[in-house]
Amino acid sequence: MPEHPVHDGAVSYEPAVGPMEHAADYALFGLDAQGQFRTKSDMYFHGHPVAGYAPRTVGPFKLEFTKHMLDMTIIATLLGVVLVTVARRVLYNVRSDRAPHGPLANAVEAGLVFVRDDIVKPIGGHHLAPFAPLYLTFFFFILFCNLSGMVPVLFKGPTSNLAVTGALAMTVLVFLMFMGIKRQGLVGYFKNLVPSGIPWLLWPMIFAIEFVGSLMRCGVLAMRLFANMLVGHLVLPSILGLAVFKPGAAGMAAMGLVVGVPLALGLSGLELLICLIQAYVFTMLSVIFTSAAVHPEH
């Protein structure tokens, strides 16, 4: 592509328009390699990084605040405000000997009871029941991060970022190891990774396989959520892209309107369902993996 000169002698390119544009993350502000504060206009030109810009890093971490970080901050804040407000209203009604009422209170209560009574208690038993708030946080946070990706322009959909889903999966890994060690002891936890009756010659190999397998299970949590959310961002723009309005391309434009738009509407409905299913699957598998660490006999 042709180069275009920009300010300060930097060189950039015209932005590439494609399905990935909706899900792609970018920095809003941060520190450059020299420690100077930079904003988005200093970092990007026509959607591409300015030549010569490099963020300051601390180990593997870049000192930048990105759009996905902003989206998660907004979602977490809204969730906290809504859930705390609803909880206080419900407690006030209960103390006043009145039944909770209102569509928002009913919806929140249905979600809480569903996760607690249909996921955490039946799978995790009494060992994980006290930690139901953690799994409720997973469910609601992931659900609303997924749904935010359906809102154009305002949100990017943070769960289409592997770093975000990887951090969620890492939280599950740390928690299940903590619960396993708390329940079985440090030596007992790692010893019980290997089934009883295994010959001592095979013990190191089986231990390595089982330990890596526990890491991979949490890795699959991250990959599954990331892939499902990213695919939604890729498919919908691709379908809508059928409507190409160019001179001499009337047939392509008509096909986009007649076929692409209705198909995109149908896929949007399907993606709403997938947003809910993926939040449920992540939460359920988190409980299953943690329960296996707490109950090695199973």
C-alpha atoms as a printed R data frame, in Angstrom:
    type eleno elety resid chain resno       x       y       z
1   ATOM     1    CA   MET     A     1   0.000   0.000   0.000
2   ATOM     2    CA   PRO     A     2   1.195   3.551  -0.587
3   ATOM     3    CA   GLU     A     3   2.874   5.342   2.285
4   ATOM     4    CA   HIS     A     4   1.496   8.587   3.685
5   ATOM     5    CA   PRO     A     5   3.715  11.037   5.591
6   ATOM     6    CA   VAL     A     6   2.370  12.281   8.911
7   ATOM     7    CA   HIS     A     7   3.461  14.710  11.588
8   ATOM     8    CA   ASP     A     8   6.976  14.515  13.060
9   ATOM     9    CA   GLY     A     9   8.205  12.619  10.036
10  ATOM    10    CA   ALA     A    10   6.385   9.420  11.001
11  ATOM    11    CA   VAL     A    11   5.126   7.115   8.289
12  ATOM    12    CA   SER     A    12   1.828   5.282   8.381
13  ATOM    13    CA   TYR     A    13  -0.693   3.619   6.122
14  ATOM    14    CA   GLU     A    14  -4.356   4.006   5.315
15  ATOM    15    CA   PRO     A    15  -6.493   1.925   7.679
16  ATOM    16    CA   ALA     A    16  -7.513  -1.531   6.585
17  ATOM    17    CA   VAL     A    17 -11.276  -1.963   6.722
18  ATOM    18    CA   GLY     A    18 -12.312  -5.484   7.632
19  ATOM    19    CA   PRO     A    19 -14.201  -7.663  10.099
20  ATOM    20    CA   MET     A    20 -11.373  -7.515  12.666
21  ATOM    21    CA   GLU     A    21 -11.745  -3.742  12.982
22  ATOM    22    CA   HIS     A    22 -14.730  -4.097  15.347
23  ATOM    23    CA   ALA     A    23 -12.950  -6.431  17.796
24  ATOM    24    CA   ALA     A    24  -9.407  -5.030  17.599
25  ATOM    25    CA   ASP     A    25  -8.080  -3.457  20.788
26  ATOM    26    CA   TYR     A    26  -6.094  -0.212  20.837
27  ATOM    27    CA   ALA     A    27  -4.439   2.030  23.405
28  ATOM    28    CA   LEU     A    28  -6.228   5.156  24.629
29  ATOM    29    CA   PHE     A    29  -3.285   6.601  26.526
30  ATOM    30    CA   GLY     A    30  -0.038   5.482  28.123
31  ATOM    31    CA   LEU     A    31   3.687   6.074  28.516
32  ATOM    32    CA   ASP     A    32   6.143   5.724  25.677
33  ATOM    33    CA   ALA     A    33   9.616   4.206  25.946
34  ATOM    34    CA   GLN     A    34  11.022   7.569  27.104
35  ATOM    35    CA   GLY     A    35   8.417   7.864  29.883
36  ATOM    36    CA   GLN     A    36   6.386  10.620  28.185
37  ATOM    37    CA   PHE     A    37   2.582  10.584  28.426
38  ATOM    38    CA   ARG     A    38   0.934   9.822  25.088
39  ATOM    39    CA   THR     A    39  -2.695   9.882  23.958
40  ATOM    40    CA   LYS     A    40  -4.372   7.949  21.165
41  ATOM    41    CA   SER     A    41  -3.686  10.726  18.650
42  ATOM    42    CA   ASP     A    42   0.051  10.434  19.403
43  ATOM    43    CA   MET     A    43   0.051   6.639  19.056
44  ATOM    44    CA   TYR     A    44  -2.045   6.073  15.941
45  ATOM    45    CA   PHE     A    45  -2.529   7.595  12.520
46  ATOM    46    CA   HIS     A    46  -5.506   6.398  10.480
47  ATOM    47    CA   GLY     A    47  -5.910   3.471  12.871
48  ATOM    48    CA   HIS     A    48  -2.303   2.253  12.603
49  ATOM    49    CA   PRO     A    49   0.575   2.696  15.074
50  ATOM    50    CA   VAL     A    50   2.764   5.707  14.374
51  ATOM    51    CA   ALA     A    51   6.217   4.699  13.179
52  ATOM    52    CA   GLY     A    52   8.785   4.911  15.943
53  ATOM    53    CA   TYR     A    53   6.321   4.740  18.836
54  ATOM    54    CA   ALA     A    54   6.987   2.069  21.453
55  ATOM    55    CA   PRO     A    55   5.220   1.794  24.827
56  ATOM    56    CA   ARG     A    56   7.118   1.580  28.105
57  ATOM    57    CA   THR     A    57   6.996  -1.910  29.555
58  ATOM    58    CA   VAL     A    58   7.366  -3.429  33.004
59  ATOM    59    CA   GLY     A    59   8.296  -7.026  32.342
60  ATOM    60    CA   PRO     A    60   5.733  -8.348  29.841
61  ATOM    61    CA   PHE     A    61   3.218  -5.565  30.643
62  ATOM    62    CA   LYS     A    62   2.765  -2.425  28.564
63  ATOM    63    CA   LEU     A    63   2.027   0.796  30.434
64  ATOM    64    CA   GLU     A    64  -1.031   1.566  28.305
65  ATOM    65    CA   PHE     A    65  -4.742   1.877  29.029
66  ATOM    66    CA   THR     A    66  -6.667   0.268  26.195
67  ATOM    67    CA   LYS     A    67 -10.241   0.295  24.894
68  ATOM    68    CA   HIS     A    68 -10.891  -3.195  26.260
69  ATOM    69    CA   MET     A    69  -9.704  -2.031  29.685
70  ATOM    70    CA   LEU     A    70 -12.109   0.900  29.506
71  ATOM    71    CA   ASP     A    71 -14.968  -1.387  28.477
72  ATOM    72    CA   MET     A    72 -14.291  -3.753  31.386
73  ATOM    73    CA   THR     A    73 -14.084  -0.835  33.818
74  ATOM    74    CA   ILE     A    74 -17.444   0.498  32.644
75  ATOM    75    CA   ILE     A    75 -19.076  -2.948  32.749
76  ATOM    76    CA   ALA     A    76 -17.699  -3.768  36.210
77  ATOM    77    CA   THR     A    77 -18.815  -0.375  37.555
78  ATOM    78    CA   LEU     A    78 -22.323  -0.687  36.119
79  ATOM    79    CA   LEU     A    79 -22.646  -4.244  37.416
80  ATOM    80    CA   GLY     A    80 -21.499  -3.201  40.872
81  ATOM    81    CA   VAL     A    81 -23.926  -0.274  41.021
82  ATOM    82    CA   VAL     A    82 -26.895  -2.258  39.687
83  ATOM    83    CA   LEU     A    83 -26.346  -5.410  41.764
84  ATOM    84    CA   VAL     A    84 -25.616  -3.552  45.004
85  ATOM    85    CA   THR     A    85 -28.670  -1.309  44.483
86  ATOM    86    CA   VAL     A    86 -30.922  -4.297  43.787
87  ATOM    87    CA   ALA     A    87 -29.511  -6.242  46.744
88  ATOM    88    CA   ARG     A    88 -30.162  -3.351  49.127
89  ATOM    89    CA   ARG     A    89 -33.701  -2.945  47.807
90  ATOM    90    CA   VAL     A    90 -34.410  -6.654  48.225
91  ATOM    91    CA   LEU     A    91 -33.002  -6.675  51.780
92  ATOM    92    CA   TYR     A    92 -35.099  -3.639  52.650
93  ATOM    93    CA   ASN     A    93 -38.249  -5.366  51.369
94  ATOM    94    CA   VAL     A    94 -37.401  -8.574  53.239
95  ATOM    95    CA   ARG     A    95 -36.855  -6.705  56.509
96  ATOM    96    CA   SER     A    96 -40.137  -4.903  55.943
97  ATOM    97    CA   ASP     A    97 -41.849  -8.283  55.430
98  ATOM    98    CA   ARG     A    98 -42.595  -7.523  51.789
99  ATOM    99    CA   ALA     A    99 -41.844  -9.687  48.785
100 ATOM   100    CA   PRO     A   100 -39.191  -8.308  46.384
101 ATOM   101    CA   HIS     A   101 -40.835  -6.873  43.296
102 ATOM   102    CA   GLY     A   102 -39.889  -5.248  40.027
103 ATOM   103    CA   PRO     A   103 -38.558  -6.713  36.756
104 ATOM   104    CA   LEU     A   104 -34.921  -5.855  37.518
105 ATOM   105    CA   ALA     A   105 -35.023  -7.429  40.986
106 ATOM   106    CA   ASN     A   106 -36.726 -10.520  39.579
107 ATOM   107    CA   ALA     A   107 -34.179 -10.855  36.773
108 ATOM   108    CA   VAL     A   108 -31.209 -10.504  39.118
109 ATOM   109    CA   GLU     A   109 -32.736 -12.933  41.603
110 ATOM   110    CA   ALA     A   110 -33.365 -15.478  38.846
111 ATOM   111    CA   GLY     A   111 -29.731 -15.278  37.756
112 ATOM   112    CA   LEU     A   112 -28.432 -15.577  41.311
113 ATOM   113    CA   VAL     A   113 -30.637 -18.540  42.169
114 ATOM   114    CA   PHE     A   114 -29.825 -20.263  38.866
115 ATOM   115    CA   VAL     A   115 -26.053 -20.087  39.343
116 ATOM   116    CA   ARG     A   116 -26.178 -20.971  43.041
117 ATOM   117    CA   ASP     A   117 -28.781 -23.750  43.009
118 ATOM   118    CA   ASP     A   118 -28.260 -25.256  39.535
119 ATOM   119    CA   ILE     A   119 -24.482 -24.972  39.108
120 ATOM   120    CA   VAL     A   120 -22.509 -24.385  42.302
121 ATOM   121    CA   LYS     A   121 -24.385 -26.479  44.877
122 ATOM   122    CA   PRO     A   122 -25.124 -29.600  42.760
123 ATOM   123    CA   ILE     A   123 -21.579 -29.794  41.348
124 ATOM   124    CA   GLY     A   124 -19.389 -28.275  44.040
125 ATOM   125    CA   GLY     A   125 -21.289 -29.450  47.088
126 ATOM   126    CA   HIS     A   126 -20.895 -27.873  50.492
127 ATOM   127    CA   HIS     A   127 -17.191 -27.205  49.930
128 ATOM   128    CA   LEU     A   128 -17.821 -24.690  47.129
129 ATOM   129    CA   ALA     A   129 -21.250 -23.389  48.177
130 ATOM   130    CA   PRO     A   130 -19.679 -20.603  50.340
131 ATOM   131    CA   PHE     A   131 -17.813 -19.412  47.233
132 ATOM   132    CA   ALA     A   132 -20.963 -18.969  45.139
133 ATOM   133    CA   PRO     A   133 -20.331 -15.155  44.961
134 ATOM   134    CA   LEU     A   134 -17.112 -15.830  43.023
135 ATOM   135    CA   TYR     A   135 -18.936 -17.896  40.413
136 ATOM   136    CA   LEU     A   136 -21.754 -15.358  40.298
137 ATOM   137    CA   THR     A   137 -19.116 -12.738  39.507
138 ATOM   138    CA   PHE     A   138 -17.748 -14.909  36.707
139 ATOM   139    CA   PHE     A   139 -21.216 -15.462  35.258
140 ATOM   140    CA   PHE     A   140 -22.475 -11.875  35.295
141 ATOM   141    CA   PHE     A   141 -19.178 -10.267  34.312
142 ATOM   142    CA   ILE     A   142 -18.625 -12.615  31.368
143 ATOM   143    CA   LEU     A   143 -22.262 -12.375  30.297
144 ATOM   144    CA   PHE     A   144 -22.244  -8.594  30.142
145 ATOM   145    CA   CYS     A   145 -18.797  -8.468  28.539
146 ATOM   146    CA   ASN     A   146 -20.158 -10.817  25.875
147 ATOM   147    CA   LEU     A   147 -23.303  -8.756  25.383
148 ATOM   148    CA   SER     A   148 -21.328  -5.521  25.165
149 ATOM   149    CA   GLY     A   149 -19.793  -6.807  21.947
150 ATOM   150    CA   MET     A   150 -23.246  -6.584  20.401
151 ATOM   151    CA   VAL     A   151 -23.290  -2.805  20.909
152 ATOM   152    CA   PRO     A   152 -21.585  -1.125  17.932
153 ATOM   153    CA   VAL     A   153 -19.242   1.854  18.311
154 ATOM   154    CA   LEU     A   154 -19.567   2.128  22.119
155 ATOM   155    CA   PHE     A   155 -17.988  -1.223  23.059
156 ATOM   156    CA   LYS     A   156 -15.475  -3.600  21.534
157 ATOM   157    CA   GLY     A   157 -16.418  -6.755  23.428
158 ATOM   158    CA   PRO     A   158 -13.533  -7.489  25.849
159 ATOM   159    CA   THR     A   159 -14.044 -11.267  25.792
160 ATOM   160    CA   SER     A   160 -12.920 -11.306  22.160
161 ATOM   161    CA   ASN     A   161  -9.442 -10.578  23.566
162 ATOM   162    CA   LEU     A   162  -7.400 -13.658  24.506
163 ATOM   163    CA   ALA     A   163  -5.611 -11.701  27.242
164 ATOM   164    CA   VAL     A   164  -8.945 -11.046  28.964
165 ATOM   165    CA   THR     A   165 -10.201 -14.627  28.754
166 ATOM   166    CA   GLY     A   166  -6.733 -15.855  29.722
167 ATOM   167    CA   ALA     A   167  -6.805 -13.714  32.876
168 ATOM   168    CA   LEU     A   168 -10.227 -15.135  33.778
169 ATOM   169    CA   ALA     A   169  -8.956 -18.684  33.243
170 ATOM   170    CA   MET     A   170  -5.843 -17.934  35.304
171 ATOM   171    CA   THR     A   171  -8.106 -16.810  38.147
172 ATOM   172    CA   VAL     A   172  -9.875 -20.176  37.973
173 ATOM   173    CA   LEU     A   173  -6.531 -22.017  37.975
174 ATOM   174    CA   VAL     A   174  -5.221 -20.145  41.022
175 ATOM   175    CA   PHE     A   175  -8.495 -20.649  42.897
176 ATOM   176    CA   LEU     A   176  -8.757 -24.380  42.181
177 ATOM   177    CA   MET     A   177  -5.160 -24.949  43.242
178 ATOM   178    CA   PHE     A   178  -5.774 -22.924  46.406
179 ATOM   179    CA   MET     A   179  -8.896 -24.941  47.213
180 ATOM   180    CA   GLY     A   180  -7.179 -28.233  46.402
181 ATOM   181    CA   ILE     A   181  -4.207 -27.452  48.643
182 ATOM   182    CA   LYS     A   182  -6.496 -26.150  51.393
183 ATOM   183    CA   ARG     A   183  -8.566 -29.342  51.278
184 ATOM   184    CA   GLN     A   184  -5.803 -31.945  50.795
185 ATOM   185    CA   GLY     A   185  -2.652 -30.199  51.937
186 ATOM   186    CA   LEU     A   186   0.266 -29.218  49.728
187 ATOM   187    CA   VAL     A   187   1.787 -32.694  49.466
188 ATOM   188    CA   GLY     A   188  -1.573 -34.440  49.240
189 ATOM   189    CA   TYR     A   189  -2.785 -32.204  46.413
190 ATOM   190    CA   PHE     A   190   0.150 -32.932  44.135
191 ATOM   191    CA   LYS     A   191   0.293 -36.590  45.207
192 ATOM   192    CA   ASN     A   192  -3.377 -37.137  44.340
193 ATOM   193    CA   LEU     A   193  -2.811 -35.878  40.808
194 ATOM   194    CA   VAL     A   194  -1.605 -39.417  40.089
195 ATOM   195    CA   PRO     A   195  -4.244 -42.176  40.503
196 ATOM   196    CA   SER     A   196  -3.465 -44.817  43.105
197 ATOM   197    CA   GLY     A   197  -2.026 -48.094  41.878
198 ATOM   198    CA   ILE     A   198   0.309 -46.543  39.296
199 ATOM   199    CA   PRO     A   199   3.773 -48.231  39.272
200 ATOM   200    CA   TRP     A   200   6.541 -46.016  40.625
201 ATOM   201    CA   LEU     A   201   8.405 -46.158  37.322
202 ATOM   202    CA   LEU     A   202   5.460 -44.508  35.584
203 ATOM   203    CA   TRP     A   203   4.711 -42.073  38.394
204 ATOM   204    CA   PRO     A   204   6.834 -39.127  37.082
205 ATOM   205    CA   MET     A   205   5.376 -39.391  33.578
206 ATOM   206    CA   ILE     A   206   1.768 -39.663  34.798
207 ATOM   207    CA   PHE     A   207   2.316 -36.778  37.227
208 ATOM   208    CA   ALA     A   208   3.627 -34.566  34.410
209 ATOM   209    CA   ILE     A   209   0.697 -35.502  32.168
210 ATOM   210    CA   GLU     A   210  -1.887 -34.839  34.868
211 ATOM   211    CA   PHE     A   211  -0.296 -31.556  35.954
212 ATOM   212    CA   VAL     A   212  -0.061 -30.262  32.391
213 ATOM   213    CA   GLY     A   213  -3.609 -31.508  31.824
214 ATOM   214    CA   SER     A   214  -4.910 -29.350  34.671
215 ATOM   215    CA   LEU     A   215  -3.198 -26.338  33.094
216 ATOM   216    CA   MET     A   216  -4.592 -27.183  29.673
217 ATOM   217    CA   ARG     A   217  -8.136 -27.468  31.002
218 ATOM   218    CA   CYS     A   218  -7.980 -23.876  32.182
219 ATOM   219    CA   GLY     A   219  -6.341 -22.912  28.898
220 ATOM   220    CA   VAL     A   220  -9.296 -24.435  27.065
221 ATOM   221    CA   LEU     A   221 -11.604 -22.238  29.155
222 ATOM   222    CA   ALA     A   222  -9.829 -19.177  27.787
223 ATOM   223    CA   MET     A   223  -9.666 -20.400  24.187
224 ATOM   224    CA   ARG     A   224 -13.315 -21.493  24.040
225 ATOM   225    CA   LEU     A   225 -14.665 -18.165  25.280
226 ATOM   226    CA   PHE     A   226 -12.246 -16.159  23.153
227 ATOM   227    CA   ALA     A   227 -12.946 -18.107  19.950
228 ATOM   228    CA   ASN     A   228 -16.732 -18.027  20.277
229 ATOM   229    CA   MET     A   229 -16.830 -14.294  20.914
230 ATOM   230    CA   LEU     A   230 -14.313 -13.458  18.198
231 ATOM   231    CA   VAL     A   231 -16.171 -15.495  15.587
232 ATOM   232    CA   GLY     A   232 -19.312 -13.451  16.210
233 ATOM   233    CA   HIS     A   233 -17.373 -10.245  15.552
234 ATOM   234    CA   LEU     A   234 -15.953 -11.696  12.338
235 ATOM   235    CA   VAL     A   235 -19.094 -13.271  10.886
236 ATOM   236    CA   LEU     A   236 -21.541 -10.379  11.223
237 ATOM   237    CA   PRO     A   237 -19.383  -7.729   9.476
238 ATOM   238    CA   SER     A   238 -18.559 -10.278   6.781
239 ATOM   239    CA   ILE     A   239 -22.245 -10.929   6.131
240 ATOM   240    CA   LEU     A   240 -23.094  -7.228   6.128
241 ATOM   241    CA   GLY     A   241 -20.126  -6.685   3.823
242 ATOM   242    CA   LEU     A   242 -22.115  -8.384   1.066
243 ATOM   243    CA   ALA     A   243 -23.828  -5.048   0.522
244 ATOM   244    CA   VAL     A   244 -21.129  -3.359  -1.588
245 ATOM   245    CA   PHE     A   245 -22.338  -0.138  -3.138
246 ATOM   246    CA   LYS     A   246 -20.067   0.686  -6.047
247 ATOM   247    CA   PRO     A   247 -20.715   1.846  -9.605
248 ATOM   248    CA   GLY     A   248 -21.634  -1.182 -11.656
249 ATOM   249    CA   ALA     A   249 -22.144  -3.376  -8.577
250 ATOM   250    CA   ALA     A   250 -25.915  -3.067  -8.255
251 ATOM   251    CA   GLY     A   251 -26.338  -6.833  -8.150
252 ATOM   252    CA   MET     A   252 -23.926  -7.147  -5.222
253 ATOM   253    CA   ALA     A   253 -25.723  -4.347  -3.348
254 ATOM   254    CA   ALA     A   254 -29.103  -5.974  -3.936
255 ATOM   255    CA   MET     A   255 -27.798  -9.332  -2.713
256 ATOM   256    CA   GLY     A   256 -26.475  -7.666   0.413
257 ATOM   257    CA   LEU     A   257 -29.829  -6.069   1.162
258 ATOM   258    CA   VAL     A   258 -31.976  -9.081   0.317
259 ATOM   259    CA   VAL     A   259 -29.721 -11.809   1.756
260 ATOM   260    CA   GLY     A   260 -27.077 -10.218   3.968
261 ATOM   261    CA   VAL     A   261 -29.225  -8.017   6.204
262 ATOM   262    CA   PRO     A   262 -31.859 -10.660   7.145
263 ATOM   263    CA   LEU     A   263 -29.116 -13.226   7.667
264 ATOM   264    CA   ALA     A   264 -27.197 -10.802   9.884
265 ATOM   265    CA   LEU     A   265 -30.326 -10.183  11.953
266 ATOM   266    CA   GLY     A   266 -30.791 -13.928  12.435
267 ATOM   267    CA   LEU     A   267 -27.150 -14.382  13.393
268 ATOM   268    CA   SER     A   268 -27.444 -11.501  15.863
269 ATOM   269    CA   GLY     A   269 -30.219 -13.378  17.639
270 ATOM   270    CA   LEU     A   270 -28.062 -16.498  17.660
271 ATOM   271    CA   GLU     A   271 -25.115 -14.548  19.039
272 ATOM   272    CA   LEU     A   272 -27.248 -13.257  21.915
273 ATOM   273    CA   LEU     A   273 -27.959 -16.876  22.826
274 ATOM   274    CA   ILE     A   274 -24.259 -17.754  22.494
275 ATOM   275    CA   CYS     A   275 -23.354 -14.887  24.858
276 ATOM   276    CA   LEU     A   276 -25.529 -16.484  27.539
277 ATOM   277    CA   ILE     A   277 -24.389 -20.039  26.805
278 ATOM   278    CA   GLN     A   278 -20.698 -19.144  26.963
279 ATOM   279    CA   ALA     A   279 -21.102 -17.399  30.328
280 ATOM   280    CA   TYR     A   280 -22.918 -20.503  31.594
281 ATOM   281    CA   VAL     A   281 -20.332 -22.927  30.176
282 ATOM   282    CA   PHE     A   282 -17.371 -20.995  31.615
283 ATOM   283    CA   THR     A   283 -18.997 -20.864  35.059
284 ATOM   284    CA   MET     A   284 -20.048 -24.517  35.017
285 ATOM   285    CA   LEU     A   285 -16.629 -25.792  33.912
286 ATOM   286    CA   SER     A   286 -14.952 -23.597  36.533
287 ATOM   287    CA   VAL     A   287 -17.041 -25.285  39.218
288 ATOM   288    CA   ILE     A   288 -16.330 -28.746  37.754
289 ATOM   289    CA   PHE     A   289 -12.552 -28.210  37.643
290 ATOM   290    CA   THR     A   290 -12.454 -26.771  41.160
291 ATOM   291    CA   SER     A   291 -14.670 -29.568  42.465
292 ATOM   292    CA   ALA     A   292 -12.279 -32.145  40.970
293 ATOM   293    CA   ALA     A   293  -9.407 -30.488  42.854
294 ATOM   294    CA   VAL     A   294 -11.376 -30.520  46.107
295 ATOM   295    CA   HIS     A   295 -12.690 -34.090  45.675
296 ATOM   296    CA   PRO     A   296  -9.770 -36.125  44.255
297 ATOM   297    CA   GLU     A   297 -11.672 -39.370  44.831
298 ATOM   298    CA   HIS     A   298 -13.901 -38.444  41.879
